[in-house]
Amino acid sequence: MRIKDWTPLYLLGYTLVTAGARTFYKNHQVVGIENIPKDKPVLFAANHQNAFLDPTLIGIKLNKPLYYMVRADIFKTKSVAKLLWSLNMMPIYRQRDGGNAVKKNEAVFDKCFDLLNSNKPILIFAEGNQGKQKKLRPLQKGVFRIGLGAENKHEGIDVHIVPIGLYYSDTVNMGAKMLIHIGKSMKIQDYAEAFKTDEATTLNKMKIELSSRMSDLMVDIQNTEYYETIHEIMLDFDYEIYGFENIKGNKIINEFHCQKGFISKVENWIENNPEEAQSLKDKSDFHTDTLKKLQLKSWLFRKEKHNILFPMLFLILGAPLHLYGIINNYLPYKLPFIFVKKKVKDVHFHSSIKMLMGVVLFCLFWGLQTGLVAIFTEHYIWLYYFGSLIISSFFSYLYWITILKTKGKLKYNKLARIRDARFLNLKTAHVAIEAVLVKMYK
């Protein structure tokens, strides 16, 4: 199958994802784009957490057609395979897919060699699979074999492997932050001669080097036993850790550096304080479980009592506009959530499907609604109506977030007032964890 650059379907997907990313994600940032070699064939090697969003978000941020490899099992149907090829996707075969996987991959790899020779960028998820945990999994050899194979077939093209770390504050829900962190490249030519004499040792060296570079670019919690403890404390005490790390600035890269600093600090502390670490784990488990049972968020414990006057005024005064927003936007907003909850078991695909379905449904519903208004009204009322759809949709989302936060504040105040036993135990655990953090950063 011949691959083209800006196919109609690729352009459509590019447009939809661009529109979706600007609304689905509260904030997104690209760091290190200057590390991409100019006028050189590039293999991007990224971690993989978020299904179809990972390659498409990288593609729109680079603002150029990107070619990437996906699981071969989704190419089984001829019509689907044609669609995927038109979106610049190529199959990567595994032994479990049946047939001669090695021979099939050789044919796909050969296409990659020619793409690289034409300076077409290729994205490979070097781990070979996707995972929700914020950790780098063992790398596969495919990215190195493609780079070395391209150098062998087209001598002197100077292929570079560019590591990418992807960071999502939340891989499932709307309103998250996203960072594309691009590192300095590895030159395939630096390993080509050694590969000819000792393939296994050279590939191992390349894996170690790329793993190190990718780990530096992503949130990488390698302590398996204490993974949940580290992850939950990192999220629940983010404000406190930000202060301990003395990070300046409020960009996503600052949040990333804060989390990297904390992970390094806490993993070292756990290694040197095994008994205290177990105690911290027990407190963190209790803290996390009780927060869920009481339906509270950790940030609520930063105050003894929460003022709800202004949020309540906002909710009362904004109710008419929120109602207008619900009437006009409820179905395109809610249908993707209902669909993924009932039909999509793999949580890795939730945000991808919600975002793409949301963009398509909002375009359809808004187009239909605006068209009907244009038919039954005069002058440019339809234009004002269309503007009101955009404004009311964003306002309703903000209104809903305010409702959730206000409910949390009300519940927190009530439990504190009646001195609920579970609440008091939770507060004790919260204070104890914060005390450990203070001690850790002394």
RODO-2510 file (C-alpha; in nm, 4 decimals, decimal comma):
residues 442
     n   res          X          Y          Z
     1     m     0,0000     0,0000     0,0000
     2     r     0,1455     0,3352    -0,1017
     3     i     0,1526     0,5998     0,1710
     4     k     0,0825     0,9608     0,0862
     5     d     0,1352     1,2694     0,2981
     6     w    -0,1756     1,4831     0,3345
     7     t    -0,4484     1,2385     0,2342
     8     p    -0,8068     1,3705     0,2664
     9     l    -0,8705     1,1394     0,5631
    10     y    -0,5433     1,2357     0,7318
    11     l    -0,6271     1,6038     0,6849
    12     l    -0,9775     1,5459     0,8257
    13     g    -0,8366     1,3594     1,1258
    14     y    -0,5735     1,6289     1,1751
    15     t    -0,8442     1,8980     1,1770
    16     l    -1,0710     1,7080     1,4171
    17     v    -0,7915     1,6291     1,6632
    18     t    -0,6626     1,9865     1,6516
    19     a    -1,0091     2,1173     1,7367
    20     g    -1,0621     1,8486     1,9990
    21     a    -0,7265     1,8981     2,1697
    22     r    -0,7907     2,2700     2,2170
    23     t    -1,1140     2,1969     2,4029
    24     f    -1,0573     1,8558     2,5656
    25     y    -0,7265     1,9554     2,7252
    26     k    -0,7145     2,2561     2,9535
    27     n    -0,3528     2,3225     2,8713
    28     h    -0,0876     2,1680     2,6485
    29     q     0,2780     2,2436     2,5909
    30     v     0,5647     2,1272     2,3693
    31     v     0,9194     2,1474     2,5062
    32     g     1,2418     2,0716     2,3170
    33     i     1,1215     2,1038     1,9575
    34     e     1,4640     2,2530     1,8787
    35     n     1,6091     1,9052     1,9459
    36     i     1,4557     1,7662     1,6253
    37     p     1,7356     1,7508     1,3637
    38     k     1,6611     1,9563     1,0540
    39     d     1,6786     1,7942     0,7111
    40     k     1,7543     1,4545     0,8642
    41     p     1,5449     1,1339     0,8646
    42     v     1,3883     1,1014     1,2087
    43     l     1,2483     0,8120     1,4103
    44     f     1,0472     0,9438     1,7041
    45     a     1,0511     0,7026     1,9998
    46     a     0,7769     0,7800     2,2542
    47     n     0,6161     0,6232     2,5589
    48     h     0,2537     0,5160     2,5132
    49     q    -0,0322     0,5877     2,7573
    50     n    -0,3276     0,7193     2,5636
    51     a    -0,4316     0,5071     2,2631
    52     f    -0,4880     0,7048     1,9410
    53     l    -0,4321     1,0414     2,1083
    54     d    -0,0589     0,9874     2,1562
    55     p     0,0335     0,9734     1,7850
    56     t    -0,2253     1,2260     1,6717
    57     l    -0,1319     1,4859     1,9337
    58     i     0,2362     1,4519     1,8455
    59     g     0,1429     1,4892     1,4789
    60     i    -0,0544     1,8104     1,5227
    61     k     0,2137     1,9636     1,7441
    62     l     0,4823     1,8923     1,4823
    63     n     0,2493     2,0367     1,2177
    64     k     0,3517     1,7827     0,9558
    65     p     0,2318     1,4421     0,8329
    66     l     0,3516     1,1706     1,0661
    67     y     0,3752     0,7995     0,9946
    68     y     0,3310     0,5578     1,2788
    69     m     0,3043     0,1907     1,3565
    70     v     0,0099     0,0243     1,5297
    71     r    -0,0985    -0,3281     1,6246
    72     a    -0,1515    -0,5459     1,3181
    73     d    -0,4671    -0,7113     1,4524
    74     i    -0,6746    -0,4020     1,3717
    75     f    -0,5778    -0,4370     1,0002
    76     k    -0,7598    -0,7698     0,9548
    77     t    -1,0576    -0,6274     0,7636
    78     k    -0,9669    -0,5059     0,4144
    79     s    -1,1793    -0,1893     0,4362
    80     v    -1,0373    -0,1018     0,7788
    81     a    -0,6837    -0,1695     0,6563
    82     k    -0,7366     0,0678     0,3636
    83     l    -0,8664     0,3348     0,6012
    84     l    -0,5703     0,2940     0,8368
    85     w    -0,3152     0,3084     0,5565
    86     s    -0,4792     0,6311     0,4362
    87     l    -0,4232     0,7723     0,7859
    88     n    -0,0491     0,6940     0,7553
    89     m    -0,0727     0,3977     0,9936
    90     m     0,1381     0,0866     0,9352
    91     p     0,0931    -0,2565     1,0975
    92     i     0,3492    -0,4081     1,3306
    93     y     0,3059    -0,7847     1,3655
    94     r     0,3499    -0,9900     1,6821
    95     q     0,3800    -1,3679     1,7190
    96     r     0,0294    -1,3818     1,8659
    97     d    -0,1111    -1,2396     1,5376
    98     g    -0,0357    -1,5696     1,3643
    99     g     0,1372    -1,6379     1,0344
   100     n     0,4980    -1,5444     0,9696
   101     a     0,5228    -1,2278     1,1788
   102     v     0,8937    -1,1806     1,1075
   103     k     0,8478    -1,1931     0,7297
   104     k     0,5469    -0,9599     0,7403
   105     n     0,7376    -0,7101     0,9540
   106     e     1,0284    -0,7183     0,7098
   107     a     0,7965    -0,5913     0,4358
   108     v     0,6648    -0,3120     0,6603
   109     f     1,0151    -0,2253     0,7782
   110     d     1,1261    -0,1965     0,4161
   111     k     0,8566     0,0682     0,3622
   112     c     0,9919     0,2475     0,6687
   113     f     1,3441     0,2433     0,5233
   114     d     1,2171     0,4164     0,2096
   115     l     1,0116     0,6674     0,4088
   116     l     1,3174     0,7624     0,6119
   117     n     1,5213     0,7947     0,2937
   118     s     1,2575     1,0464     0,1778
   119     n     1,2886     1,2383     0,5073
   120     k     0,9426     1,1288     0,6249
   121     p     0,9211     1,1204     1,0076
   122     i     0,8084     0,7935     1,1669
   123     l     0,6716     0,7552     1,5191
   124     i     0,7216     0,4306     1,7093
   125     f     0,6033     0,3530     2,0607
   126     a     0,9276     0,1983     2,1750
   127     e     0,7713     0,0003     2,4624
   128     g     0,5650    -0,2003     2,2143
   129     n     0,2419    -0,1602     2,4132
   130     q     0,0483     0,0945     2,6130
   131     g    -0,0027     0,1221     2,9863
   132     k    -0,1846     0,3512     3,2270
   133     q     0,0921     0,3556     3,4865
   134     k     0,3366     0,6447     3,4778
   135     k     0,6473     0,4369     3,4273
   136     l     0,8745     0,3423     3,1393
   137     r     0,8287    -0,0208     3,0407
   138     p     1,1072    -0,2312     2,8784
   139     l     1,1842    -0,1137     2,5246
   140     q     1,1456    -0,3370     2,2195
   141     k     1,4047    -0,3709     1,9427
   142     g     1,1854    -0,2534     1,6536
   143     v     1,2866     0,1130     1,6608
   144     f     1,6571     0,0209     1,6455
   145     r     1,6142    -0,2396     1,3713
   146     i     1,4278     0,0117     1,1563
   147     g     1,6951     0,2772     1,2061
   148     l     1,9838     0,0383     1,1426
   149     g     1,8026    -0,1202     0,8476
   150     a     1,7447     0,2183     0,6858
   151     e     2,1142     0,3051     0,7240
   152     n     2,2088    -0,0290     0,5713
   153     k     1,9726     0,0023     0,2727
   154     h     2,0358     0,3729     0,2106
   155     e     2,3957     0,4214     0,3209
   156     g     2,4809     0,7596     0,4694
   157     i     2,1256     0,8955     0,5172
   158     d     2,2082     0,9683     0,8831
   159     v     1,8981     0,8465     1,0683
   160     h     1,8343     0,9994     1,4124
   161     i     1,6218     0,8529     1,6926
   162     v     1,4498     1,1363     1,8797
   163     p     1,3146     1,0390     2,2253
   164     i     0,9781     1,1805     2,3340
   165     g     0,8203     1,1747     2,6773
   166     l     0,4427     1,2170     2,6937
   167     y     0,2864     1,3495     3,0126
   168     y    -0,0862     1,3677     3,0929
   169     s    -0,2168     1,4934     3,4249
   170     d    -0,5193     1,2703     3,3543
   171     t    -0,5450     1,0169     3,0715
   172     v    -0,9226     0,9711     3,0979
   173     n    -1,1106     1,2909     3,1777
   174     m    -1,1597     1,6271     3,0094
   175     g    -0,9740     1,9311     3,1423
   176     a    -0,6356     1,7605     3,1839
   177     k    -0,2916     1,9011     3,1032
   178     m    -0,0648     1,7490     2,8401
   179     l     0,3101     1,7836     2,7770
   180     i     0,5138     1,6657     2,4781
   181     h     0,8760     1,6601     2,5945
   182     i     1,1325     1,6150     2,3149
   183     g     1,4901     1,5158     2,3966
   184     k     1,8242     1,5179     2,2175
   185     s     1,8619     1,2657     1,9376
   186     m     2,0685     0,9474     1,9041
   187     k     2,2638     0,9027     1,5789
   188     i     2,2228     0,5579     1,4289
   189     q     2,5602     0,5954     1,2559
   190     d     2,7279     0,5892     1,5985
   191     y     2,6166     0,2263     1,6361
   192     a     2,6106     0,0981     1,2758
   193     e     2,9666    -0,0408     1,2610
   194     a     2,9432    -0,2106     1,6017
   195     f     2,6103    -0,3671     1,4989
   196     k     2,7781    -0,5421     1,2040
   197     t     3,0146    -0,7297     1,4363
   198     d     2,7993    -0,7817     1,7489
   199     e     2,4248    -0,7353     1,7028
   200     a     2,3098    -0,8412     2,0496
   201     t     2,5535    -0,6246     2,2469
   202     t     2,4936    -0,3217     2,0243
   203     l     2,1152    -0,3483     2,0476
   204     n     2,1421    -0,3791     2,4251
   205     k     2,3583    -0,0653     2,4441
   206     m     2,1081     0,1228     2,2280
   207     k     1,8191     0,0094     2,4494
   208     i     1,9996     0,1240     2,7642
   209     e     2,0834     0,4629     2,6115
   210     l     1,7338     0,5282     2,4736
   211     s     1,5700     0,4075     2,7967
   212     s     1,7794     0,6547     2,9946
   213     r     1,6895     0,9422     2,7632
   214     m     1,3179     0,8601     2,7588
   215     s     1,3082     0,8205     3,1370
   216     d     1,4456     1,1736     3,1756
   217     l     1,1603     1,3062     2,9590
   218     m     0,8647     1,1431     3,1352
   219     v     0,7208     1,0761     3,4791
   220     d     0,8843     0,7427     3,5542
   221     i     0,8005     0,5665     3,8824
   222     q     1,0104     0,2484     3,8769
   223     n     0,9487     0,1335     4,2366
   224     t     0,6874    -0,1370     4,1752
   225     e     0,6148    -0,2161     4,5416
   226     y     0,5484     0,1477     4,6316
   227     y     0,4122     0,2644     4,2955
   228     e     0,0597     0,3408     4,4200
   229     t     0,1922     0,5134     4,7333
   230     i     0,4251     0,7401     4,5342
   231     h     0,1637     0,8123     4,2677
   232     e    -0,1204     0,8927     4,5077
   233     i     0,0919     1,1170     4,7318
   234     m     0,2309     1,2928     4,4235
   235     l    -0,1245     1,3797     4,3133
   236     d    -0,2900     1,4406     4,6508
   237     f    -0,0090     1,6588     4,7880
   238     d     0,0893     1,8323     4,4637
   239     y     0,0548     2,1831     4,6095
   240     e     0,2719     2,0981     4,9095
   241     i     0,5346     1,9206     4,6976
   242     y     0,5481     2,2189     4,4617
   243     g     0,6507     2,4318     4,7593
   244     f     0,9037     2,1785     4,8889
   245     e     1,0660     2,1490     4,5454
   246     n     1,0829     2,5299     4,5241
   247     i     0,9694     2,5242     4,1606
   248     k     0,9020     2,8631     4,0023
   249     g     0,6413     2,9124     3,7299
   250     n     0,3054     2,7552     3,6527
   251     k     0,3677     2,5938     3,3140
   252     i     0,3220     2,2213     3,2609
   253     i     0,6981     2,1715     3,2339
   254     n     0,7307     2,3179     3,5850
   255     e     0,4763     2,0659     3,7144
   256     f     0,6707     1,7925     3,5360
   257     h     1,0022     1,8936     3,6967
   258     c     0,8295     1,9065     4,0353
   259     q     0,7049     1,5490     3,9988
   260     k     1,0436     1,4260     3,8734
   261     g     1,2140     1,5842     4,1735
   262     f     0,9650     1,4288     4,4147
   263     i     0,9970     1,0813     4,2614
   264     s     1,3757     1,0923     4,2899
   265     k     1,3511     1,2146     4,6490
   266     v     1,0878     0,9668     4,7676
   267     e     1,2408     0,6608     4,5963
   268     n     1,5743     0,7363     4,7612
   269     w     1,4001     0,7907     5,0981
   270     i     1,2117     0,4603     5,0687
   271     e     1,5357     0,2733     4,9996
   272     n     1,7058     0,4231     5,3061
   273     n     1,4064     0,4087     5,5434
   274     p     1,2276     0,0736     5,4874
   275     e     1,0318     0,0693     5,8159
   276     e     0,9123     0,4290     5,7874
   277     a     0,8332     0,3644     5,4207
   278     q     0,5984     0,0786     5,5128
   279     s     0,4258     0,3042     5,7657
   280     l     0,3869     0,5733     5,4983
   281     k     0,2407     0,3153     5,2597
   282     d    -0,0194     0,2107     5,5179
   283     k    -0,1160     0,5732     5,5850
   284     s    -0,1370     0,6489     5,2125
   285     d    -0,3561     0,3433     5,1452
   286     f    -0,5921     0,4473     5,4257
   287     h    -0,5884     0,8085     5,3023
   288     t    -0,6753     0,7095     4,9443
   289     d    -0,9462     0,4578     5,0401
   290     t    -1,1165     0,6912     5,2895
   291     l    -1,1151     0,9839     5,0462
   292     k    -1,3055     0,7628     4,7998
   293     k    -1,5507     0,6376     5,0635
   294     l    -1,6281     0,9895     5,1879
   295     q    -1,6233     1,1290     4,8311
   296     l    -1,3758     1,4004     4,9237
   297     k    -1,0676     1,5425     4,7522
   298     s    -0,7317     1,5908     4,9194
   299     w    -0,7132     1,9647     4,8415
   300     l    -1,0054     2,0249     5,0768
   301     f    -0,7791     1,9494     5,3755
   302     r    -0,5647     2,2553     5,3109
   303     k    -0,8194     2,4617     5,5060
   304     e    -1,0017     2,4106     5,8345
   305     k    -1,3227     2,5505     5,6858
   306     h    -1,4261     2,6530     5,3344
   307     n    -1,6124     2,9718     5,2450
   308     i    -1,8942     2,8861     5,0057
   309     l    -2,0570     3,2305     4,9755
   310     f    -1,9032     3,3269     4,6419
   311     p    -1,9416     2,9833     4,4780
   312     m    -2,3088     2,9764     4,5822
   313     l    -2,3656     3,3262     4,4408
   314     f    -2,2034     3,2172     4,1149
   315     l    -2,4251     2,9070     4,0986
   316     i    -2,7428     3,1060     4,1676
   317     l    -2,6698     3,3902     3,9256
   318     g    -2,5316     3,1604     3,6560
   319     a    -2,8176     2,9086     3,6673
   320     p    -3,0129     3,0583     3,3702
   321     l    -2,7099     3,0502     3,1377
   322     h    -2,6215     2,7005     3,2595
   323     l    -2,9763     2,5820     3,1858
   324     y    -2,9506     2,7344     2,8370
   325     g    -2,6197     2,5534     2,7897
   326     i    -2,7649     2,2197     2,9007
   327     i    -3,0632     2,2477     2,6670
   328     n    -2,8412     2,3233     2,3675
   329     n    -2,5325     2,1110     2,4405
   330     y    -2,6299     1,8181     2,6620
   331     l    -2,6571     1,5422     2,4003
   332     p    -2,3269     1,5971     2,2131
   333     y    -2,1502     1,6325     2,5480
   334     k    -2,3083     1,3326     2,7209
   335     l    -2,3310     1,0737     2,4413
   336     p    -1,9523     1,0070     2,4211
   337     f    -1,9421     0,9444     2,7985
   338     i    -2,2352     0,7020     2,7780
   339     f    -2,0790     0,5224     2,4800
   340     v    -1,7369     0,4609     2,6377
   341     k    -1,8925     0,3562     2,9681
   342     k    -2,1113     0,0915     2,8026
   343     k    -1,9050    -0,0159     2,5018
   344     v    -1,5347     0,0478     2,5667
   345     k    -1,3757    -0,1751     2,8304
   346     d    -1,0155    -0,0610     2,7799
   347     v    -0,9753     0,2644     2,9753
   348     h    -0,6768     0,3607     2,7569
   349     f    -0,9178     0,4357     2,4714
   350     h    -1,1673     0,6418     2,6727
   351     s    -1,0219     0,9886     2,6229
   352     s    -0,9419     0,9229     2,2537
   353     i    -1,2985     0,8187     2,1775
   354     k    -1,4601     1,0843     2,3960
   355     m    -1,2596     1,3601     2,2318
   356     l    -1,3145     1,2482     1,8710
   357     m    -1,6828     1,1638     1,9232
   358     g    -1,7312     1,4957     2,0995
   359     v    -1,5840     1,6965     1,8113
   360     v    -1,7948     1,5123     1,5519
   361     l    -2,1182     1,5304     1,7535
   362     f    -2,0785     1,8977     1,8444
   363     c    -2,0174     1,9816     1,4775
   364     l    -2,3271     1,7847     1,3730
   365     f    -2,5578     1,9135     1,6468
   366     w    -2,4424     2,2736     1,6264
   367     g    -2,4643     2,2663     1,2476
   368     l    -2,8183     2,1259     1,2572
   369     q    -2,9361     2,3618     1,5320
   370     t    -2,7830     2,6693     1,3687
   371     g    -2,9276     2,5681     1,0321
   372     l    -3,2778     2,5413     1,1782
   373     v    -3,2440     2,8828     1,3435
   374     a    -3,1275     3,0300     1,0114
   375     i    -3,4298     2,8835     0,8318
   376     f    -3,6894     3,0100     1,0780
   377     t    -3,5412     3,3509     1,1651
   378     e    -3,4357     3,6612     0,9755
   379     h    -3,1114     3,8526     0,9286
   380     y    -2,8103     3,7297     1,1257
   381     i    -2,9820     3,5864     1,4332
   382     w    -2,8322     3,2463     1,3497
   383     l    -2,4834     3,3936     1,3868
   384     y    -2,5603     3,5241     1,7360
   385     y    -2,7146     3,1879     1,8209
   386     f    -2,4030     3,0026     1,7063
   387     g    -2,1878     3,2296     1,9231
   388     s    -2,4153     3,1608     2,2196
   389     l    -2,3641     2,7851     2,1719
   390     i    -1,9881     2,8197     2,2079
   391     i    -2,0090     3,0520     2,5094
   392     s    -2,2767     2,8492     2,6886
   393     s    -2,0921     2,5190     2,6364
   394     f    -1,7781     2,6477     2,8076
   395     f    -1,9813     2,8194     3,0783
   396     s    -2,1797     2,5022     3,1528
   397     y    -1,8582     2,3039     3,1900
   398     l    -1,7203     2,5648     3,4329
   399     y    -2,0548     2,5680     3,6153
   400     w    -2,0504     2,1886     3,6535
   401     i    -1,6949     2,1933     3,7927
   402     t    -1,8048     2,4628     4,0410
   403     i    -2,0995     2,2442     4,1476
   404     l    -1,8665     1,9511     4,2180
   405     k    -1,6196     2,1644     4,4133
   406     t    -1,8966     2,3335     4,6127
   407     k    -2,0511     1,9970     4,7011
   408     g    -1,7114     1,8846     4,8245
   409     k    -1,6691     2,1987     5,0363
   410     l    -2,0169     2,1609     5,1860
   411     k    -1,9551     1,7969     5,2738
   412     y    -1,6126     1,8769     5,4204
   413     n    -1,7579     2,1550     5,6377
   414     k    -2,0391     1,9293     5,7573
   415     l    -1,8105     1,6367     5,8493
   416     a    -1,5747     1,8740     6,0302
   417     r    -1,8634     2,0333     6,2199
   418     i    -2,0168     1,7056     6,3412
   419     r    -1,6670     1,5627     6,4039
   420     d    -1,7313     1,2468     6,2041
   421     a    -1,4958     0,9698     6,3229
   422     r    -1,3918     0,8596     5,9722
   423     f    -1,3265     1,2219     5,8769
   424     l    -1,1120     1,2829     6,1849
   425     n    -0,9077     0,9680     6,1183
   426     l    -0,8628     1,0789     5,7581
   427     k    -0,7473     1,4215     5,8708
   428     t    -0,4977     1,2603     6,1084
   429     a    -0,3579     1,0487     5,8231
   430     h    -0,3385     1,3569     5,5989
   431     v    -0,1394     1,5504     5,8602
   432     a     0,0880     1,2492     5,9211
   433     i     0,1702     1,2138     5,5496
   434     e     0,2448     1,5847     5,5230
   435     a     0,4744     1,5543     5,8268
   436     v     0,6682     1,2772     5,6515
   437     l     0,7065     1,5021     5,3453
   438     v     0,8395     1,7842     5,5633
   439     k     1,0909     1,5435     5,7197
   440     m     1,1847     1,4047     5,3791
   441     y     1,2685     1,7497     5,2412
   442     k     1,4696     1,8700     5,5442
***
